């Protein structure tokens, strides 16, 4: 059998059985400067370089097929602006228009600017698995992709070379997160944020605006670009006191 055909057969077997290849369990971590010249360890961004075929498979399954399905079926909510066909500037414009509307209507409103710090590195795998399956990924594929990350052995690459000391998780103490550099990280976080947004709206948070011309009701809970989030709030009644509105905002922020 040709080498490439044999390689493809191994990947196909892994995706059908949920048993990853052994060599997928090693990764290389590189620290990049977020701000030029700032080399403090807590100010650097950790990028993980994974096995090429493992990462290619993640890009194909999650970034391509899963997101194509989500786009065709309109699964990703309008609150998430980090998706195909939208830009961060459109989210900023949406926030500005919201402020213009509440200024014209003379109603009490508020915006909470919150940041899901270390969004890719802090994702809990049980929640990520549920979110990916909501997007149509099979449980076998979701579990296998996450299982590799949970027990991966990471080596640190610096200007002095590759470290001999490693870090990573075990089956009994797994490492969480989606790993920046993973082809499944961005679409995976889109799935996680979608479930978060829909749950947040189902709890009754967000705003409703009615079009003056058509009478169409617009519901919006937040304005997100990846993990940068603006939670928007509107007083439920015109006579709501400032203290009650403040408590409503605090409650919504805690729920988020």
Secondary structure, DSSP 4 states (H G I P E B T S, - for coil): --HHHHHHHHHHHHHHH----GGGGEEEEEEEESSTT---GGGEEEEEE--HHHHHHHIIIIIIIIHHHHHHHT-S-TTB-SSTT--HHHHHHHHHHHHHHHHHHT--EEEEEEE-TTTTTT--HHHHHHHHHHTT--HHHHHHHHHHHHT-EEEEEETTEEEEEEEE--SSS---S--TT-TTHHHHHHHHHHHHHHHHHHTT-SEEEE-TTT--EEEE-EEEETTEEEEEEE-SSTT--HHHHHHHHHHHHHH-
